[in-house]
Amino acid sequence: MKQLCCVQALLLITCALSVIVVSAIRLMQLPYDLLTPFAILVVL
């Protein structure tokens, strides 16, 4: 059971990292005019 939990935790970590990397790449590709209001909405 412990091994299964470790595998699930590793999968969750890798999924989260890939999502963060993909979103960061997409945000860098967006123009700053679109990025600024989006960032303000996220902060609010």
Secondary structure, 3 states (H helix, E strand, C coil): CHHHHHHHHHHHHHHHHHHHHHHHHHHHHCCHHHHHHHHHHHHC
